């Protein structure tokens, strides 16, 4: 890999890390919103939707971690 492509790859790795941090923050905020709901609402449609969002956000963070690991092997 030449110098320019390596520089570009490092920029992508930095962007992936930032995206992961941002999604992790959003996940924490969504979890806090869920935790602050009364039990009855947590068990209802709104609570289920929030929980689904949390699960999907956690999945996305995991996938970004996989991408980071894979790209990291190139550096």
N, C-alpha and C positions, 0 to 999 in steps of 0.2 A: 504494500500500500504506500502510495507516495505521500509526501508531506501535506499537501492540500487536502487529500481525501481523509487523512488521519485527523487533520484539524476539523474538517466537516463532521467526521464521526464523533469527535469529542464534543462538538456543539450539540449534536443530536443526543448524546448521552446526558449532557447537562439538562437539555429540555425534558428528557424522559424523567430524570430525577426530580425536576421541578414539578412536572405534571403529577408525579406520584405523591409528592409532598402536598400539593394542592388538593388532590383527591382524598388523601388521608385526613386533611383538615375538614373537608366537606363531610366525610364519613363521620367524623367525631361530632360535628354539629348536628348531623341528621340523627345520630344515636342519642345525643342529648335531648333533642326535640322529642324523640320517641320515649325516652326515659321520663320526661316531664309530663307525659300524658297520663290522665287517670287510667286505672286498670281497665275500666269498661271500654274506653276508647281504644286502648292498646289492642284489645281483643276484637275490635270492630274493623270495618273496612279501612278507615284512616290509619289505624295502627298497622294493619297488614300491609298497606301500601308503603308506609314508612319502612317497615322491616324489609320489604322487598327491595326498596331503594338501597338500604344499608347493605344487604347481601350483594347486590349488583356492584355497588361501589367497592366493596371489599374484593370482589372478583376482579374488577378493573385494576385495583392496586396490585393484586397478585400477578396479573398478566403483565403489567408494566415492570414489575420486578423480574419476571422471566425475560422480558425484552432487554432490560438492563444487563442481566447476566449474560445473555447471548451476545449482545453487542460488546460487552466488556471483554469477551474472549478475543475480539479482534484487535484490541489495543495493545 
